[in-house]
Amino acid sequence: MRTIGGFLPDPFCIQEFEELDLHSEFVQQNLSFNRHEGTLKGLHFQKAVAAEIKIMRCIAGRMYDVVIDIRKGSPTEGQN
């Protein structure tokens, strides 16, 4: 099928998530809007019991997403 002048994204596919060993039931979805360039949006720390899968999407402009491993003793500790 050919699409003219647009696209149809698939932001979530349970089969693709399971293939990546990401098992989750979506219970909440948030949307954030920032009017000003250079806005810092959130620093997140998660413990295993309350950890959540994050899906990031930028529909206009740019986004710079950084993940840093702060787990003590992890082979990738301190790396991003």
Buried (B, 14 or more C-beta within 10 A) or exposed (E): EEEEEEEEEEEEEEEEBEEEEEEEEEEEEEEEEEEEEEEEEEEEEEEEEEEEEEEEEEEEEEEEEEEEEEEEEEEEEEEE
